[in-house]
Amino acid sequence: MQIPTLLILAGLAEQPRHGYGIVQVVADLSAGEVKLRPGTLYGALERLTEQGLIEVDHEEAVEGRLRRYYRLTTEGAAALGAEIDRLQRHTEAARKQLRLRPAGGTA
């Protein structure tokens, strides 16, 4: 799972959000490191919807435009949890290897 996908799912874990709300929460969760462009976001939302990881929660008209809110599905929450566990295992393995590095080692 790519980091933007992980952050989109994480951003929907708390509550349903519309596109701009997802962009904002992803930026917050990543401390500004991940900035989703509209084309990237809506492509990802379409793919995640097709995969059953998210679904449309509701739509509302705001200033004449339709605003679609997405929510995390049960399958999406399970996939997010599994990915968090996988990343944590990899991070712990890498941290262990770093601790084994000899002090004063070169390059």
PDB file as gemmi writes it, atoms N, CA and C in Angstrom:
CRYST1    1.000    1.000    1.000  90.00  90.00  90.00 P 1                      
ATOM      1  N   MET A   1       0.851  -1.180   0.000  1.00  0.00           N  
ATOM      2  CA  MET A   1       0.000   0.000   0.000  1.00  0.00           C  
ATOM      3  C   MET A   1       0.897   1.243   0.000  1.00  0.00           C  
ATOM      4  N   GLN A   2       0.609   2.150  -0.875  1.00  0.00           N  
ATOM      5  CA  GLN A   2       1.362   3.394  -0.954  1.00  0.00           C  
ATOM      6  C   GLN A   2       0.989   4.317   0.213  1.00  0.00           C  
ATOM      7  N   ILE A   3       1.932   5.172   0.606  1.00  0.00           N  
ATOM      8  CA  ILE A   3       1.707   6.076   1.739  1.00  0.00           C  
ATOM      9  C   ILE A   3       0.480   6.971   1.534  1.00  0.00           C  
ATOM     10  N   PRO A   4       0.261   7.574   0.365  1.00  0.00           N  
ATOM     11  CA  PRO A   4      -0.955   8.381   0.207  1.00  0.00           C  
ATOM     12  C   PRO A   4      -2.233   7.572   0.447  1.00  0.00           C  
ATOM     13  N   THR A   5      -2.254   6.331  -0.017  1.00  0.00           N  
ATOM     14  CA  THR A   5      -3.424   5.475   0.204  1.00  0.00           C  
ATOM     15  C   THR A   5      -3.615   5.209   1.685  1.00  0.00           C  
ATOM     16  N   LEU A   6      -2.543   4.872   2.381  1.00  0.00           N  
ATOM     17  CA  LEU A   6      -2.600   4.657   3.824  1.00  0.00           C  
ATOM     18  C   LEU A   6      -3.164   5.890   4.522  1.00  0.00           C  
ATOM     19  N   LEU A   7      -2.683   7.063   4.130  1.00  0.00           N  
ATOM     20  CA  LEU A   7      -3.126   8.298   4.784  1.00  0.00           C  
ATOM     21  C   LEU A   7      -4.572   8.648   4.441  1.00  0.00           C  
ATOM     22  N   ILE A   8      -5.016   8.348   3.230  1.00  0.00           N  
ATOM     23  CA  ILE A   8      -6.425   8.562   2.884  1.00  0.00           C  
ATOM     24  C   ILE A   8      -7.305   7.682   3.767  1.00  0.00           C  
ATOM     25  N   LEU A   9      -6.955   6.399   3.884  1.00  0.00           N  
ATOM     26  CA  LEU A   9      -7.744   5.495   4.727  1.00  0.00           C  
ATOM     27  C   LEU A   9      -7.713   5.953   6.182  1.00  0.00           C  
ATOM     28  N   ALA A  10      -6.543   6.352   6.666  1.00  0.00           N  
ATOM     29  CA  ALA A  10      -6.434   6.830   8.046  1.00  0.00           C  
ATOM     30  C   ALA A  10      -7.269   8.090   8.247  1.00  0.00           C  
ATOM     31  N   GLY A  11      -7.273   8.960   7.250  1.00  0.00           N  
ATOM     32  CA  GLY A  11      -8.048  10.188   7.350  1.00  0.00           C  
ATOM     33  C   GLY A  11      -9.546   9.958   7.379  1.00  0.00           C  
ATOM     34  N   LEU A  12      -9.985   8.825   6.845  1.00  0.00           N  
ATOM     35  CA  LEU A  12     -11.417   8.492   6.862  1.00  0.00           C  
ATOM     36  C   LEU A  12     -11.798   7.630   8.063  1.00  0.00           C  
ATOM     37  N   ALA A  13     -10.819   7.223   8.861  1.00  0.00           N  
ATOM     38  CA  ALA A  13     -11.101   6.342  10.000  1.00  0.00           C  
ATOM     39  C   ALA A  13     -11.940   7.047  11.057  1.00  0.00           C  
ATOM     40  N   GLU A  14     -11.696   8.325  11.263  1.00  0.00           N  
ATOM     41  CA  GLU A  14     -12.387   9.066  12.317  1.00  0.00           C  
ATOM     42  C   GLU A  14     -13.819   9.425  11.934  1.00  0.00           C  
ATOM     43  N   GLN A  15     -13.985   9.878  10.699  1.00  0.00           N  
ATOM     44  CA  GLN A  15     -15.311  10.353  10.272  1.00  0.00           C  
ATOM     45  C   GLN A  15     -15.345  10.468   8.757  1.00  0.00           C  
ATOM     46  N   PRO A  16     -16.557  10.503   8.171  1.00  0.00           N  
ATOM     47  CA  PRO A  16     -16.659  10.728   6.728  1.00  0.00           C  
ATOM     48  C   PRO A  16     -16.122  12.118   6.379  1.00  0.00           C  
ATOM     49  N   ARG A  17     -15.515  12.226   5.212  1.00  0.00           N  
ATOM     50  CA  ARG A  17     -14.966  13.505   4.756  1.00  0.00           C  
ATOM     51  C   ARG A  17     -15.192  13.656   3.253  1.00  0.00           C  
ATOM     52  N   HIS A  18     -15.259  14.902   2.811  1.00  0.00           N  
ATOM     53  CA  HIS A  18     -15.329  15.202   1.385  1.00  0.00           C  
ATOM     54  C   HIS A  18     -13.906  15.397   0.868  1.00  0.00           C  
ATOM     55  N   GLY A  19     -13.762  15.558  -0.426  1.00  0.00           N  
ATOM     56  CA  GLY A  19     -12.447  15.614  -1.049  1.00  0.00           C  
ATOM     57  C   GLY A  19     -11.484  16.600  -0.417  1.00  0.00           C  
ATOM     58  N   TYR A  20     -11.902  17.859  -0.271  1.00  0.00           N  
ATOM     59  CA  TYR A  20     -10.995  18.845   0.296  1.00  0.00           C  
ATOM     60  C   TYR A  20     -10.657  18.514   1.747  1.00  0.00           C  
ATOM     61  N   GLY A  21     -11.618  17.967   2.479  1.00  0.00           N  
ATOM     62  CA  GLY A  21     -11.359  17.544   3.858  1.00  0.00           C  
ATOM     63  C   GLY A  21     -10.327  16.426   3.908  1.00  0.00           C  
ATOM     64  N   ILE A  22     -10.364  15.535   2.938  1.00  0.00           N  
ATOM     65  CA  ILE A  22      -9.381  14.450   2.861  1.00  0.00           C  
ATOM     66  C   ILE A  22      -7.993  15.028   2.569  1.00  0.00           C  
ATOM     67  N   VAL A  23      -7.922  15.971   1.641  1.00  0.00           N  
ATOM     68  CA  VAL A  23      -6.643  16.619   1.320  1.00  0.00           C  
ATOM     69  C   VAL A  23      -6.052  17.251   2.579  1.00  0.00           C  
ATOM     70  N   GLN A  24      -6.888  17.934   3.342  1.00  0.00           N  
ATOM     71  CA  GLN A  24      -6.421  18.605   4.559  1.00  0.00           C  
ATOM     72  C   GLN A  24      -5.944  17.615   5.610  1.00  0.00           C  
ATOM     73  N   VAL A  25      -6.712  16.552   5.859  1.00  0.00           N  
ATOM     74  CA  VAL A  25      -6.331  15.601   6.905  1.00  0.00           C  
ATOM     75  C   VAL A  25      -5.077  14.829   6.504  1.00  0.00           C  
ATOM     76  N   VAL A  26      -4.917  14.518   5.227  1.00  0.00           N  
ATOM     77  CA  VAL A  26      -3.704  13.838   4.760  1.00  0.00           C  
ATOM     78  C   VAL A  26      -2.493  14.744   4.977  1.00  0.00           C  
ATOM     79  N   ALA A  27      -2.632  16.019   4.671  1.00  0.00           N  
ATOM     80  CA  ALA A  27      -1.535  16.962   4.905  1.00  0.00           C  
ATOM     81  C   ALA A  27      -1.211  17.037   6.399  1.00  0.00           C  
ATOM     82  N   ASP A  28      -2.229  17.071   7.236  1.00  0.00           N  
ATOM     83  CA  ASP A  28      -2.013  17.116   8.692  1.00  0.00           C  
ATOM     84  C   ASP A  28      -1.341  15.842   9.194  1.00  0.00           C  
ATOM     85  N   LEU A  29      -1.854  14.680   8.781  1.00  0.00           N  
ATOM     86  CA  LEU A  29      -1.300  13.408   9.236  1.00  0.00           C  
ATOM     87  C   LEU A  29       0.150  13.229   8.814  1.00  0.00           C  
ATOM     88  N   SER A  30       0.508  13.798   7.663  1.00  0.00           N  
ATOM     89  CA  SER A  30       1.868  13.643   7.145  1.00  0.00           C  
ATOM     90  C   SER A  30       2.761  14.827   7.494  1.00  0.00           C  
ATOM     91  N   ALA A  31       2.283  15.704   8.360  1.00  0.00           N  
ATOM     92  CA  ALA A  31       3.038  16.915   8.720  1.00  0.00           C  
ATOM     93  C   ALA A  31       3.441  17.691   7.468  1.00  0.00           C  
ATOM     94  N   GLY A  32       2.545  17.732   6.485  1.00  0.00           N  
ATOM     95  CA  GLY A  32       2.772  18.489   5.266  1.00  0.00           C  
ATOM     96  C   GLY A  32       3.620  17.799   4.213  1.00  0.00           C  
ATOM     97  N   GLU A  33       4.064  16.577   4.475  1.00  0.00           N  
ATOM     98  CA  GLU A  33       4.921  15.875   3.515  1.00  0.00           C  
ATOM     99  C   GLU A  33       4.151  15.335   2.311  1.00  0.00           C  
ATOM    100  N   VAL A  34       2.868  15.026   2.508  1.00  0.00           N  
ATOM    101  CA  VAL A  34       2.060  14.490   1.403  1.00  0.00           C  
ATOM    102  C   VAL A  34       0.998  15.519   1.052  1.00  0.00           C  
ATOM    103  N   LYS A  35       1.065  15.991  -0.187  1.00  0.00           N  
ATOM    104  CA  LYS A  35       0.099  16.966  -0.696  1.00  0.00           C  
ATOM    105  C   LYS A  35      -0.613  16.315  -1.878  1.00  0.00           C  
ATOM    106  N   LEU A  36      -1.862  15.990  -1.686  1.00  0.00           N  
ATOM    107  CA  LEU A  36      -2.633  15.322  -2.736  1.00  0.00           C  
ATOM    108  C   LEU A  36      -3.173  16.336  -3.732  1.00  0.00           C  
ATOM    109  N   ARG A  37      -2.942  16.068  -4.998  1.00  0.00           N  
ATOM    110  CA  ARG A  37      -3.541  16.876  -6.062  1.00  0.00           C  
ATOM    111  C   ARG A  37      -4.913  16.282  -6.374  1.00  0.00           C  
ATOM    112  N   PRO A  38      -5.840  17.116  -6.873  1.00  0.00           N  
ATOM    113  CA  PRO A  38      -7.195  16.613  -7.141  1.00  0.00           C  
ATOM    114  C   PRO A  38      -7.227  15.369  -8.024  1.00  0.00           C  
ATOM    115  N   GLY A  39      -6.450  15.327  -9.101  1.00  0.00           N  
ATOM    116  CA  GLY A  39      -6.459  14.153  -9.980  1.00  0.00           C  
ATOM    117  C   GLY A  39      -6.007  12.899  -9.265  1.00  0.00           C  
ATOM    118  N   THR A  40      -4.978  13.044  -8.442  1.00  0.00           N  
ATOM    119  CA  THR A  40      -4.468  11.915  -7.660  1.00  0.00           C  
ATOM    120  C   THR A  40      -5.508  11.465  -6.649  1.00  0.00           C  
ATOM    121  N   LEU A  41      -6.094  12.435  -5.943  1.00  0.00           N  
ATOM    122  CA  LEU A  41      -7.084  12.116  -4.909  1.00  0.00           C  
ATOM    123  C   LEU A  41      -8.284  11.394  -5.500  1.00  0.00           C  
ATOM    124  N   TYR A  42      -8.874  11.959  -6.544  1.00  0.00           N  
ATOM    125  CA  TYR A  42     -10.109  11.366  -7.060  1.00  0.00           C  
ATOM    126  C   TYR A  42      -9.855  10.033  -7.758  1.00  0.00           C  
ATOM    127  N   GLY A  43      -8.692   9.864  -8.348  1.00  0.00           N  
ATOM    128  CA  GLY A  43      -8.324   8.548  -8.879  1.00  0.00           C  
ATOM    129  C   GLY A  43      -8.212   7.522  -7.764  1.00  0.00           C  
ATOM    130  N   ALA A  44      -7.585   7.926  -6.661  1.00  0.00           N  
ATOM    131  CA  ALA A  44      -7.443   7.022  -5.510  1.00  0.00           C  
ATOM    132  C   ALA A  44      -8.804   6.712  -4.895  1.00  0.00           C  
ATOM    133  N   LEU A  45      -9.663   7.723  -4.777  1.00  0.00           N  
ATOM    134  CA  LEU A  45     -11.002   7.487  -4.197  1.00  0.00           C  
ATOM    135  C   LEU A  45     -11.803   6.512  -5.059  1.00  0.00           C  
ATOM    136  N   GLU A  46     -11.685   6.656  -6.357  1.00  0.00           N  
ATOM    137  CA  GLU A  46     -12.390   5.734  -7.263  1.00  0.00           C  
ATOM    138  C   GLU A  46     -11.860   4.307  -7.092  1.00  0.00           C  
ATOM    139  N   ARG A  47     -10.537   4.175  -7.053  1.00  0.00           N  
ATOM    140  CA  ARG A  47      -9.921   2.850  -6.899  1.00  0.00           C  
ATOM    141  C   ARG A  47     -10.283   2.228  -5.550  1.00  0.00           C  
ATOM    142  N   LEU A  48     -10.222   3.004  -4.481  1.00  0.00           N  
ATOM    143  CA  LEU A  48     -10.539   2.488  -3.143  1.00  0.00           C  
ATOM    144  C   LEU A  48     -12.013   2.110  -3.033  1.00  0.00           C  
ATOM    145  N   THR A  49     -12.873   2.856  -3.722  1.00  0.00           N  
ATOM    146  CA  THR A  49     -14.300   2.521  -3.745  1.00  0.00           C  
ATOM    147  C   THR A  49     -14.513   1.197  -4.478  1.00  0.00           C  
ATOM    148  N   GLU A  50     -13.855   1.040  -5.634  1.00  0.00           N  
ATOM    149  CA  GLU A  50     -13.966  -0.205  -6.405  1.00  0.00           C  
ATOM    150  C   GLU A  50     -13.460  -1.400  -5.596  1.00  0.00           C  
ATOM    151  N   GLN A  51     -12.434  -1.180  -4.766  1.00  0.00           N  
ATOM    152  CA  GLN A  51     -11.874  -2.248  -3.940  1.00  0.00           C  
ATOM    153  C   GLN A  51     -12.707  -2.520  -2.689  1.00  0.00           C  
ATOM    154  N   GLY A  52     -13.721  -1.693  -2.430  1.00  0.00           N  
ATOM    155  CA  GLY A  52     -14.577  -1.884  -1.268  1.00  0.00           C  
ATOM    156  C   GLY A  52     -13.964  -1.390   0.039  1.00  0.00           C  
ATOM    157  N   LEU A  53     -12.890  -0.606  -0.046  1.00  0.00           N  
ATOM    158  CA  LEU A  53     -12.235  -0.116   1.164  1.00  0.00           C  
ATOM    159  C   LEU A  53     -12.876   1.160   1.696  1.00  0.00           C  
ATOM    160  N   ILE A  54     -13.517   1.917   0.800  1.00  0.00           N  
ATOM    161  CA  ILE A  54     -14.289   3.090   1.193  1.00  0.00           C  
ATOM    162  C   ILE A  54     -15.600   3.069   0.429  1.00  0.00           C  
ATOM    163  N   GLU A  55     -16.532   3.895   0.865  1.00  0.00           N  
ATOM    164  CA  GLU A  55     -17.796   4.020   0.152  1.00  0.00           C  
ATOM    165  C   GLU A  55     -18.335   5.428   0.343  1.00  0.00           C  
ATOM    166  N   VAL A  56     -19.255   5.807  -0.528  1.00  0.00           N  
ATOM    167  CA  VAL A  56     -19.880   7.114  -0.399  1.00  0.00           C  
ATOM    168  C   VAL A  56     -20.802   7.074   0.817  1.00  0.00           C  
ATOM    169  N   ASP A  57     -20.616   8.036   1.701  1.00  0.00           N  
ATOM    170  CA  ASP A  57     -21.454   8.149   2.895  1.00  0.00           C  
ATOM    171  C   ASP A  57     -22.712   8.943   2.564  1.00  0.00           C  
ATOM    172  N   HIS A  58     -22.528  10.120   1.978  1.00  0.00           N  
ATOM    173  CA  HIS A  58     -23.651  10.936   1.544  1.00  0.00           C  
ATOM    174  C   HIS A  58     -23.147  12.036   0.624  1.00  0.00           C  
ATOM    175  N   GLU A  59     -24.089  12.735   0.008  1.00  0.00           N  
ATOM    176  CA  GLU A  59     -23.765  13.868  -0.860  1.00  0.00           C  
ATOM    177  C   GLU A  59     -24.608  15.045  -0.423  1.00  0.00           C  
ATOM    178  N   GLU A  60     -24.054  16.240  -0.596  1.00  0.00           N  
ATOM    179  CA  GLU A  60     -24.825  17.441  -0.311  1.00  0.00           C  
ATOM    180  C   GLU A  60     -24.453  18.515  -1.314  1.00  0.00           C  
ATOM    181  N   ALA A  61     -25.403  19.373  -1.604  1.00  0.00           N  
ATOM    182  CA  ALA A  61     -25.144  20.484  -2.512  1.00  0.00           C  
ATOM    183  C   ALA A  61     -24.648  21.668  -1.697  1.00  0.00           C  
ATOM    184  N   VAL A  62     -23.503  22.215  -2.112  1.00  0.00           N  
ATOM    185  CA  VAL A  62     -22.922  23.385  -1.457  1.00  0.00           C  
ATOM    186  C   VAL A  62     -22.614  24.399  -2.552  1.00  0.00           C  
ATOM    187  N   GLU A  63     -23.278  25.550  -2.487  1.00  0.00           N  
ATOM    188  CA  GLU A  63     -23.090  26.615  -3.470  1.00  0.00           C  
ATOM    189  C   GLU A  63     -23.236  26.086  -4.893  1.00  0.00           C  
ATOM    190  N   GLY A  64     -24.239  25.256  -5.100  1.00  0.00           N  
ATOM    191  CA  GLY A  64     -24.532  24.735  -6.422  1.00  0.00           C  
ATOM    192  C   GLY A  64     -23.652  23.587  -6.884  1.00  0.00           C  
ATOM    193  N   ARG A  65     -22.731  23.162  -6.042  1.00  0.00           N  
ATOM    194  CA  ARG A  65     -21.856  22.035  -6.402  1.00  0.00           C  
ATOM    195  C   ARG A  65     -22.136  20.865  -5.478  1.00  0.00           C  
ATOM    196  N   LEU A  66     -22.042  19.668  -6.044  1.00  0.00           N  
ATOM    197  CA  LEU A  66     -22.272  18.457  -5.259  1.00  0.00           C  
ATOM    198  C   LEU A  66     -21.004  18.093  -4.498  1.00  0.00           C  
ATOM    199  N   ARG A  67     -21.138  17.951  -3.204  1.00  0.00           N  
ATOM    200  CA  ARG A  67     -20.007  17.561  -2.354  1.00  0.00           C  
ATOM    201  C   ARG A  67     -20.265  16.128  -1.890  1.00  0.00           C  
ATOM    202  N   ARG A  68     -19.355  15.229  -2.249  1.00  0.00           N  
ATOM    203  CA  ARG A  68     -19.497  13.813  -1.910  1.00  0.00           C  
ATOM    204  C   ARG A  68     -18.609  13.494  -0.705  1.00  0.00           C  
ATOM    205  N   TYR A  69     -19.201  12.866   0.299  1.00  0.00           N  
ATOM    206  CA  TYR A  69     -18.477  12.451   1.503  1.00  0.00           C  
ATOM    207  C   TYR A  69     -18.223  10.954   1.435  1.00  0.00           C  
ATOM    208  N   TYR A  70     -17.009  10.558   1.804  1.00  0.00           N  
ATOM    209  CA  TYR A  70     -16.609   9.151   1.792  1.00  0.00           C  
ATOM    210  C   TYR A  70     -16.385   8.683   3.218  1.00  0.00           C  
ATOM    211  N   ARG A  71     -16.599   7.377   3.426  1.00  0.00           N  
ATOM    212  CA  ARG A  71     -16.315   6.790   4.736  1.00  0.00           C  
ATOM    213  C   ARG A  71     -15.560   5.477   4.541  1.00  0.00           C  
ATOM    214  N   LEU A  72     -14.846   5.108   5.581  1.00  0.00           N  
ATOM    215  CA  LEU A  72     -14.095   3.865   5.607  1.00  0.00           C  
ATOM    216  C   LEU A  72     -15.066   2.706   5.818  1.00  0.00           C  
ATOM    217  N   THR A  73     -14.928   1.644   5.055  1.00  0.00           N  
ATOM    218  CA  THR A  73     -15.758   0.455   5.256  1.00  0.00           C  
ATOM    219  C   THR A  73     -15.084  -0.461   6.291  1.00  0.00           C  
ATOM    220  N   THR A  74     -15.788  -1.487   6.703  1.00  0.00           N  
ATOM    221  CA  THR A  74     -15.214  -2.483   7.608  1.00  0.00           C  
ATOM    222  C   THR A  74     -13.985  -3.124   6.960  1.00  0.00           C  
ATOM    223  N   GLU A  75     -14.096  -3.421   5.658  1.00  0.00           N  
ATOM    224  CA  GLU A  75     -12.963  -4.001   4.931  1.00  0.00           C  
ATOM    225  C   GLU A  75     -11.797  -3.015   4.875  1.00  0.00           C  
ATOM    226  N   GLY A  76     -12.110  -1.738   4.720  1.00  0.00           N  
ATOM    227  CA  GLY A  76     -11.084  -0.710   4.691  1.00  0.00           C  
ATOM    228  C   GLY A  76     -10.371  -0.582   6.024  1.00  0.00           C  
ATOM    229  N   ALA A  77     -11.138  -0.663   7.116  1.00  0.00           N  
ATOM    230  CA  ALA A  77     -10.527  -0.598   8.452  1.00  0.00           C  
ATOM    231  C   ALA A  77      -9.613  -1.798   8.676  1.00  0.00           C  
ATOM    232  N   ALA A  78     -10.031  -2.968   8.216  1.00  0.00           N  
ATOM    233  CA  ALA A  78      -9.199  -4.173   8.361  1.00  0.00           C  
ATOM    234  C   ALA A  78      -7.920  -4.032   7.537  1.00  0.00           C  
ATOM    235  N   ALA A  79      -8.037  -3.525   6.309  1.00  0.00           N  
ATOM    236  CA  ALA A  79      -6.860  -3.344   5.453  1.00  0.00           C  
ATOM    237  C   ALA A  79      -5.912  -2.304   6.052  1.00  0.00           C  
ATOM    238  N   LEU A  80      -6.457  -1.239   6.598  1.00  0.00           N  
ATOM    239  CA  LEU A  80      -5.633  -0.213   7.242  1.00  0.00           C  
ATOM    240  C   LEU A  80      -4.905  -0.796   8.441  1.00  0.00           C  
ATOM    241  N   GLY A  81      -5.604  -1.541   9.274  1.00  0.00           N  
ATOM    242  CA  GLY A  81      -4.974  -2.165  10.438  1.00  0.00           C  
ATOM    243  C   GLY A  81      -3.876  -3.135  10.046  1.00  0.00           C  
ATOM    244  N   ALA A  82      -4.119  -3.923   9.007  1.00  0.00           N  
ATOM    245  CA  ALA A  82      -3.110  -4.882   8.535  1.00  0.00           C  
ATOM    246  C   ALA A  82      -1.880  -4.153   8.006  1.00  0.00           C  
ATOM    247  N   GLU A  83      -2.096  -3.053   7.294  1.00  0.00           N  
ATOM    248  CA  GLU A  83      -0.964  -2.297   6.750  1.00  0.00           C  
ATOM    249  C   GLU A  83      -0.171  -1.626   7.867  1.00  0.00           C  
ATOM    250  N   ILE A  84      -0.843  -1.116   8.866  1.00  0.00           N  
ATOM    251  CA  ILE A  84      -0.152  -0.522  10.018  1.00  0.00           C  
ATOM    252  C   ILE A  84       0.705  -1.575  10.701  1.00  0.00           C  
ATOM    253  N   ASP A  85       0.154  -2.767  10.897  1.00  0.00           N  
ATOM    254  CA  ASP A  85       0.917  -3.857  11.523  1.00  0.00           C  
ATOM    255  C   ASP A  85       2.135  -4.232  10.676  1.00  0.00           C  
ATOM    256  N   ARG A  86       1.960  -4.312   9.354  1.00  0.00           N  
ATOM    257  CA  ARG A  86       3.055  -4.663   8.450  1.00  0.00           C  
ATOM    258  C   ARG A  86       4.164  -3.612   8.526  1.00  0.00           C  
ATOM    259  N   LEU A  87       3.778  -2.350   8.461  1.00  0.00           N  
ATOM    260  CA  LEU A  87       4.772  -1.277   8.523  1.00  0.00           C  
ATOM    261  C   LEU A  87       5.486  -1.250   9.868  1.00  0.00           C  
ATOM    262  N   GLN A  88       4.756  -1.536  10.920  1.00  0.00           N  
ATOM    263  CA  GLN A  88       5.374  -1.557  12.248  1.00  0.00           C  
ATOM    264  C   GLN A  88       6.413  -2.678  12.338  1.00  0.00           C  
ATOM    265  N   ARG A  89       6.096  -3.868  11.801  1.00  0.00           N  
ATOM    266  CA  ARG A  89       7.061  -4.971  11.795  1.00  0.00           C  
ATOM    267  C   ARG A  89       8.321  -4.586  11.024  1.00  0.00           C  
ATOM    268  N   HIS A  90       8.141  -3.968   9.863  1.00  0.00           N  
ATOM    269  CA  HIS A  90       9.290  -3.569   9.052  1.00  0.00           C  
ATOM    270  C   HIS A  90      10.106  -2.486   9.746  1.00  0.00           C  
ATOM    271  N   THR A  91       9.422  -1.550  10.372  1.00  0.00           N  
ATOM    272  CA  THR A  91      10.124  -0.481  11.091  1.00  0.00           C  
ATOM    273  C   THR A  91      10.921  -1.049  12.257  1.00  0.00           C  
ATOM    274  N   GLU A  92      10.339  -1.978  12.996  1.00  0.00           N  
ATOM    275  CA  GLU A  92      11.044  -2.587  14.125  1.00  0.00           C  
ATOM    276  C   GLU A  92      12.263  -3.379  13.649  1.00  0.00           C  
ATOM    277  N   ALA A  93      12.135  -4.088  12.533  1.00  0.00           N  
ATOM    278  CA  ALA A  93      13.270  -4.844  11.989  1.00  0.00           C  
ATOM    279  C   ALA A  93      14.385  -3.895  11.565  1.00  0.00           C  
ATOM    280  N   ALA A  94      14.021  -2.792  10.922  1.00  0.00           N  
ATOM    281  CA  ALA A  94      15.025  -1.815  10.491  1.00  0.00           C  
ATOM    282  C   ALA A  94      15.691  -1.153  11.694  1.00  0.00           C  
ATOM    283  N   ARG A  95      14.904  -0.837  12.719  1.00  0.00           N  
ATOM    284  CA  ARG A  95      15.454  -0.220  13.926  1.00  0.00           C  
ATOM    285  C   ARG A  95      16.438  -1.174  14.605  1.00  0.00           C  
ATOM    286  N   LYS A  96      16.091  -2.464  14.624  1.00  0.00           N  
ATOM    287  CA  LYS A  96      16.983  -3.461  15.228  1.00  0.00           C  
ATOM    288  C   LYS A  96      18.304  -3.507  14.459  1.00  0.00           C  
ATOM    289  N   GLN A  97      18.233  -3.486  13.146  1.00  0.00           N  
ATOM    290  CA  GLN A  97      19.452  -3.512  12.336  1.00  0.00           C  
ATOM    291  C   GLN A  97      20.297  -2.265  12.577  1.00  0.00           C  
ATOM    292  N   LEU A  98      19.663  -1.140  12.729  1.00  0.00           N  
ATOM    293  CA  LEU A  98      20.397   0.093  12.979  1.00  0.00           C  
ATOM    294  C   LEU A  98      21.113   0.043  14.329  1.00  0.00           C  
ATOM    295  N   ARG A  99      20.461  -0.552  15.331  1.00  0.00           N  
ATOM    296  CA  ARG A  99      21.095  -0.689  16.653  1.00  0.00           C  
ATOM    297  C   ARG A  99      22.299  -1.625  16.596  1.00  0.00           C  
ATOM    298  N   LEU A 100      22.308  -2.566  15.667  1.00  0.00           N  
ATOM    299  CA  LEU A 100      23.410  -3.513  15.533  1.00  0.00           C  
ATOM    300  C   LEU A 100      24.603  -2.916  14.791  1.00  0.00           C  
ATOM    301  N   ARG A 101      24.428  -1.764  14.239  1.00  0.00           N  
ATOM    302  CA  ARG A 101      25.508  -1.116  13.485  1.00  0.00           C  
ATOM    303  C   ARG A 101      26.655  -0.788  14.436  1.00  0.00           C  
ATOM    304  N   PRO A 102      27.865  -1.160  14.068  1.00  0.00           N  
ATOM    305  CA  PRO A 102      29.016  -0.867  14.934  1.00  0.00           C  
ATOM    306  C   PRO A 102      29.199   0.625  15.149  1.00  0.00           C  
ATOM    307  N   ALA A 103      29.532   0.995  16.356  1.00  0.00           N  
ATOM    308  CA  ALA A 103      29.795   2.403  16.675  1.00  0.00           C  
ATOM    309  C   ALA A 103      31.004   2.871  15.886  1.00  0.00           C  
ATOM    310  N   GLY A 104      30.929   4.071  15.354  1.00  0.00           N  
ATOM    311  CA  GLY A 104      32.051   4.623  14.605  1.00  0.00           C  
ATOM    312  C   GLY A 104      32.266   3.971  13.265  1.00  0.00           C  
ATOM    313  N   GLY A 105      31.270   3.208  12.789  1.00  0.00           N  
ATOM    314  CA  GLY A 105      31.389   2.554  11.477  1.00  0.00           C  
ATOM    315  C   GLY A 105      31.538   3.579  10.368  1.00  0.00           C  
ATOM    316  N   THR A 106      32.120   3.177   9.276  1.00  0.00           N  
ATOM    317  CA  THR A 106      32.306   4.076   8.153  1.00  0.00           C  
ATOM    318  C   THR A 106      31.134   3.971   7.192  1.00  0.00           C  
ATOM    319  N   ALA A 107      30.961   5.035   6.451  1.00  0.00           N  
ATOM    320  CA  ALA A 107      29.928   5.164   5.427  1.00  0.00           C  
ATOM    321  C   ALA A 107      28.876   4.166   5.649  1.00  0.00           C  
TER     322      ALA A 107                                                      
END                                                                             
